[in-house]
Structure formats: C-alpha cells, structure tokens
Amino acid sequence: MKKIYRWLTDRTVRYLVLGSLLAILMMWGSYLVTTGILLGLLTLAGFTVLYHRISFLRDIAIKFPGAFDISAAFLTYWMFGATVIGLIAAAIAGLGTSFLLDIAIENENEKINKRNEAFAEALA
C-alpha cells in the first residue's frame, strides 16, 4: 500500500492519470456517466477538505470508517436528488472515501507503532 501511495503522490503521475481519465471520459463516455464521475470527484474533494479542517470529523472517520463510508455515499446520493447521476457520484465518492480513509488509518497506525517503539526503547 505504501508503494501505491508514493506512486500516487508523484505530481507527474497524478496529472497524467487525471488527464488520461478525463480524456477517456470526454471521448467515449456518455454525458450522464461523465457528469456523475466529475460530480463524484468534486464531492470527494469537498469531503477531503472537511476531513482536514474539522478535527471532530477526522476522529469519527478514523474510529468508524465503515459508517463514514456509508454516510458519505448516502449524503452524496441524497445531495444530487436520488438520480442516476447521484448514484454514479455516490459510487465514486464512496470508493474514493474508502481509499483515502485506508491510507489515513495506515498512517495513524504507523504513528502509534513509532510511539510505542520509542516508549519501549525508553524503558529499556
């Protein structure tokens, strides 16, 4: 998972992947699918901003990732009026939320392990 995260954080790769996806969507995707995916990505970006700005929301997301995933998908679907576009956007936002929360939980576990190792070294 660390290799995937490092690969995705490379700026050149990110722009290349995003540009390729948008080109494929615009050339071969229908209007409905393209709109749903773009709105899902924008909603995911909004959830990410809220996650980083509100510490209470961050704590809940780390403790209950399943509930946070389901609520993010449901809120997205409900926000877009329970339409097909909303369903596609909810799928994109839900998958993105799951992926980003997995990375956040892994980073949190690494911090805890480092803290425990430092504590064990201090006791030894």
KABEL-V701822 format. One record per pair of residues at least 24 apart in sequence whose ideal C-beta (glycine too) atoms are under 8 Angstrom apart, sorted by the first residue. I is the first residue (numbers start at 1). J is the second residue. D is the distance in Angstrom with one decimal. If there is no record, write none. Layout:
BEGIN
i->[I,I]
j->[J,J]
d->[D,D]
END
This chain:
BEGIN
i->[1,1,1,2,5,32,32,32,33,35,36,36,36,36,36,36,36,36,37,37,37,39,39,39,39,40,40,40,40,40,40,40,40,41,41,43,43,43,43,43,44,44,44,44,44,47,47,47,48,51,51,61,61,62,62,62,62,65,65,65,65,68,68,69,69,69,69,70,72,73]
j->[102,103,106,106,103,84,85,88,88,85,84,85,86,87,88,89,91,92,88,89,92,80,85,88,89,76,88,89,90,91,92,93,96,92,96,76,79,89,92,93,92,93,96,97,100,72,93,97,100,100,104,101,104,101,104,105,108,98,101,102,105,97,101,94,97,98,101,94,97,97]
d->[7.3,7.4,6.1,7.9,5.7,6.1,6.2,7.4,6.3,5.4,7.2,4.5,7.5,7.3,2.7,4.9,8.0,7.1,6.3,7.5,5.6,6.6,6.6,8.0,4.3,6.9,6.4,3.8,7.1,6.9,2.7,4.8,7.4,6.2,7.4,5.0,7.3,5.9,7.8,4.7,6.7,4.8,4.0,6.6,7.8,5.7,6.7,6.2,6.6,7.9,8.0,6.0,7.3,7.8,6.6,6.2,5.9,7.7,4.7,7.8,6.4,6.8,6.5,5.8,5.3,5.2,6.9,7.8,4.5,7.5]
END
